[in-house]
Amino acid sequence: GAFHDSGERFDPPRCHPNTRTAVIQRIMDWVHCDDLATQQVFILWLHGAAGAGKSAIAQTIAELCYAQGILLSSFFFSREDLKRNHPRALFPTISYQMALEIPQLRERLACILERDPLLLTRSLSAQFFSLVVQPIKDLYASG
């Protein structure tokens, strides 16, 4: 239910056409590494006050990236949805989506979960390393 296009997020917030164009362009420049100053910046933090439109911007960016074929994964937390109001589902959801987009990761992730069936009960940092970082490092190392 945390995907950008999940049915559980029916009619998610998104930016109206021709609004927030500067921030959307800045984020998309970062995504495409178009700005030399940010090419070594690997995390972009979208922040602001409650109700400022962060979710709408994030949804719009996810949809743009999906349309361009460059969205690897997305996750949207929700205060109202008990399945999406805590971080336990974050890394399993991200790794699941990665495996859908990069078939070579499927076998690696299956082996990881087979080796450690209780991985999803471990700390978030252990899940992040095992489900996201290590499979990508292994894939990169294998060429």
C-alpha positions as CSV (number, residue, x, y, z in Angstrom):
1,G,0.0,0.0,0.0
2,A,3.0,2.4,0.2
3,F,3.8,2.5,-3.5
4,H,3.2,5.7,-5.4
5,D,0.5,4.0,-7.5
6,S,-1.1,1.8,-4.8
7,G,-4.8,1.5,-4.8
8,E,-4.8,2.1,-1.1
9,R,-3.5,5.6,-1.9
10,F,-6.4,6.3,-4.2
11,D,-6.4,9.9,-5.4
12,P,-3.1,10.8,-3.7
13,P,-2.1,14.4,-3.3
14,R,-0.2,15.7,-6.4
15,C,0.8,19.1,-7.7
16,H,-1.7,20.9,-9.9
17,P,-0.3,21.5,-13.5
18,N,2.1,24.5,-13.7
19,T,2.5,24.8,-9.9
20,R,5.6,24.3,-7.8
21,T,7.6,24.1,-11.1
22,A,10.8,25.5,-9.6
23,V,11.1,22.9,-6.8
24,I,10.0,20.1,-9.1
25,Q,12.6,21.2,-11.7
26,R,15.3,21.4,-9.0
27,I,14.5,17.9,-7.8
28,M,14.4,16.5,-11.3
29,D,17.7,18.1,-12.1
30,W,19.1,16.3,-9.0
31,V,17.5,13.0,-10.1
32,H,19.1,13.3,-13.5
33,C,22.4,14.7,-12.1
34,D,22.1,17.8,-14.3
35,D,23.5,20.1,-11.6
36,L,27.3,19.6,-11.2
37,A,27.1,20.9,-7.7
38,T,24.8,18.1,-6.6
39,Q,26.3,15.1,-8.5
40,Q,27.9,13.8,-5.3
41,V,24.8,14.4,-3.2
42,F,23.1,11.0,-2.9
43,I,20.2,11.9,-0.6
44,L,17.8,14.8,-1.1
45,W,15.7,15.8,1.9
46,L,12.3,17.3,1.0
47,H,11.2,19.1,4.2
48,G,8.7,21.8,5.3
49,A,5.8,22.5,7.6
50,A,2.8,20.3,7.8
51,G,0.5,21.0,4.9
52,A,3.2,22.7,2.8
53,G,2.7,20.2,0.0
54,K,5.6,17.8,0.5
55,S,3.5,14.7,-0.2
56,A,2.1,16.3,-3.4
57,I,5.6,17.2,-4.6
58,A,6.9,13.7,-3.7
59,Q,3.9,12.1,-5.5
60,T,4.5,14.3,-8.6
61,I,8.2,13.4,-8.6
62,A,7.4,9.7,-8.3
63,E,5.0,9.9,-11.2
64,L,7.4,11.8,-13.4
65,C,10.2,9.3,-12.6
66,Y,7.9,6.4,-13.3
67,A,6.8,7.9,-16.6
68,Q,10.5,8.3,-17.6
69,G,11.3,4.7,-16.6
70,I,13.7,5.7,-13.8
71,L,11.7,5.0,-10.7
72,L,13.3,2.2,-8.8
73,S,11.1,2.4,-5.7
74,S,8.8,4.6,-3.7
75,F,7.4,4.6,-0.2
76,F,4.8,6.9,1.2
77,F,4.1,6.9,5.0
78,S,0.6,7.7,6.2
79,R,-0.5,8.8,9.7
80,E,-4.0,7.4,9.1
81,D,-3.0,4.0,7.6
82,L,-1.8,1.5,10.3
83,K,0.2,-0.4,7.7
84,R,2.1,2.7,6.6
85,N,2.5,4.7,9.8
86,H,5.7,3.0,11.0
87,P,9.0,2.2,9.4
88,R,8.9,-1.7,9.6
89,A,7.6,-2.0,6.1
90,L,10.0,0.5,4.5
91,F,12.9,-1.7,3.5
92,P,11.0,-4.8,2.7
93,T,8.8,-2.7,0.4
94,I,11.8,-1.0,-1.2
95,S,13.6,-4.3,-1.8
96,Y,10.5,-5.8,-3.2
97,Q,10.1,-3.0,-5.7
98,M,13.9,-3.2,-6.6
99,A,13.5,-6.9,-7.4
100,L,10.5,-6.1,-9.7
101,E,12.6,-3.5,-11.6
102,I,15.9,-5.4,-11.5
103,P,15.3,-9.1,-12.0
104,Q,19.0,-9.9,-11.1
105,L,18.2,-8.8,-7.6
106,R,15.4,-11.4,-7.1
107,E,17.8,-14.4,-6.6
108,R,20.1,-12.4,-4.3
109,L,17.2,-11.2,-2.1
110,A,15.7,-14.7,-2.0
111,C,19.1,-16.1,-0.8
112,I,19.4,-13.3,1.8
113,L,15.9,-14.1,3.2
114,E,16.6,-17.8,3.1
115,R,19.9,-17.4,5.0
116,D,18.2,-15.2,7.6
117,P,14.4,-16.0,7.8
118,L,14.1,-13.6,10.8
119,L,15.7,-10.6,9.0
120,L,12.4,-8.7,8.9
121,T,12.4,-8.7,12.7
122,R,15.9,-7.2,12.9
123,S,16.8,-3.6,13.4
124,L,16.0,-1.1,10.6
125,S,19.7,-0.6,10.0
126,A,20.2,-4.3,9.6
127,Q,17.3,-4.5,7.2
128,F,18.6,-1.5,5.2
129,F,22.0,-3.1,4.8
130,S,20.8,-6.6,4.0
131,L,17.8,-5.8,1.8
132,V,19.0,-2.6,0.0
133,V,22.7,-1.9,0.3
134,Q,24.2,-5.4,0.1
135,P,22.2,-6.6,-3.0
136,I,23.1,-3.5,-4.9
137,K,26.7,-3.8,-3.9
138,D,26.7,-7.5,-5.0
139,L,25.1,-6.6,-8.3
140,Y,27.5,-3.8,-9.0
141,A,30.5,-6.0,-8.1
142,S,29.2,-8.7,-10.5
143,G,29.1,-6.3,-13.4
